[in-house]
Amino acid sequence: MKERYKEEYEGGSDLLWPSDKEDKITRQFYKDLSNLSKNIKYSKKKKLKLFEQLVRILQSKYWS
């Protein structure tokens, strides 16, 4: 397993790379966050469609 390591570049900039374990945890976190975001968007769309159907039913029943 690679540990954290630092790369030095010309011009004085340094990069600190994560260990394999940290990288795996970070990637899993962003994957979970992405899936959660997709589920929330889907849930909102589903609720909106249900609301739209309800409005159509009420319109057809009371305003026809």
Secondary structure as UniProt FT lines:
FT   STRAND          5..8
FT   TURN            10..11
FT   STRAND          14..17
FT   HELIX           20..62
//
